[in-house]
Amino acid sequence: MHRTPNRRQIQAKLSTMPPQRSQATVYLNAYKIMLEKERLEQELKKLEARQSQIQQRLAILNSQIIAEENTIHQQTNTGLEDNTPKFNTLTLEY
């Protein structure tokens, strides 16, 4: 088996002075910021549209719940009024 020699990591070049910001760097940073802003604005529009859809669906569900509750109340009220048994009772003696 051959042993691979240990390779040293490449050292970063150090400078005592920070790199100067060129006009191109400033424009690039401004462009990146504008892209991020546009992306976030589009995402916000999508979220607002989704929120509107959810609110409309909730309104529909609430109206359906009210209708079902009314149906249940009507059925229980008619069930209480009609307490007469629907079968004949027989008594048996032993």
C-alpha positions in Angstrom: 0.0 0.0 0.0 1.1 3.5 -0.8 0.8 6.2 1.7 -0.4 9.5 0.3 1.6 12.4 1.6 -0.1 14.8 3.9 -1.1 17.8 1.9 -1.1 21.2 3.6 -4.1 23.4 3.3 -3.7 26.4 1.2 -3.2 29.4 3.4 -5.4 32.4 2.7 -3.5 35.5 1.6 -3.5 38.0 4.4 -3.4 41.7 3.8 -2.9 44.4 6.4 -5.3 46.7 4.5 -8.9 45.8 3.8 -9.9 45.7 0.1 -11.1 49.0 -1.2 -14.7 49.1 -2.3 -14.8 49.8 -6.0 -17.8 51.3 -7.8 -18.5 47.9 -9.4 -18.7 46.3 -5.9 -21.2 49.1 -4.8 -23.3 48.5 -7.9 -23.2 44.7 -7.3 -24.3 45.1 -3.7 -27.1 47.5 -4.7 -28.3 45.0 -7.4 -28.3 42.1 -4.9 -30.3 44.2 -2.4 -32.9 45.2 -5.1 -33.3 41.6 -6.2 -33.9 40.5 -2.6 -36.4 43.3 -2.2 -38.3 42.2 -5.3 -38.3 38.6 -4.3 -39.7 39.4 -0.8 -42.4 41.7 -2.3 -43.5 38.9 -4.6 -43.5 36.4 -1.7 -45.6 38.9 0.3 -48.1 39.2 -2.5 -48.4 35.4 -2.7 -48.9 35.2 1.0 -51.6 37.9 0.9 -53.4 36.0 -1.9 -53.2 32.8 0.1 -54.5 34.5 3.2 -57.5 35.8 1.2 -58.2 32.3 -0.1 -58.1 30.9 3.4 -60.4 33.6 4.8 -62.9 32.9 2.0 -62.8 29.1 2.7 -63.3 29.8 6.4 -66.3 31.9 5.7 -67.8 29.1 3.6 -67.1 26.5 6.3 -68.7 28.8 9.0 -71.9 29.1 6.9 -71.9 25.3 6.4 -71.5 24.8 10.2 -74.4 27.1 10.9 -76.6 25.3 8.4 -75.7 21.9 9.9 -76.4 23.2 13.4 -79.8 24.5 12.3 -80.6 21.1 10.8 -79.5 19.3 13.9 -81.7 21.6 16.1 -84.7 21.1 13.8 -84.3 17.3 13.9 -84.0 17.2 17.7 -87.0 19.5 18.1 -89.2 17.3 15.8 -87.8 14.2 17.6 -88.8 15.6 21.0 -92.3 16.4 19.9 -92.9 12.9 18.5 -92.4 10.8 21.6 -95.1 8.3 20.8 -93.7 4.8 20.5 -93.9 3.2 17.1 -94.4 -0.3 18.4 -97.1 -2.1 20.4 -96.3 -3.2 24.0 -97.3 -6.7 25.1 -97.1 -7.9 28.7 -96.5 -11.6 29.4 -97.3 -13.3 32.6 -95.4 -16.4 33.8 
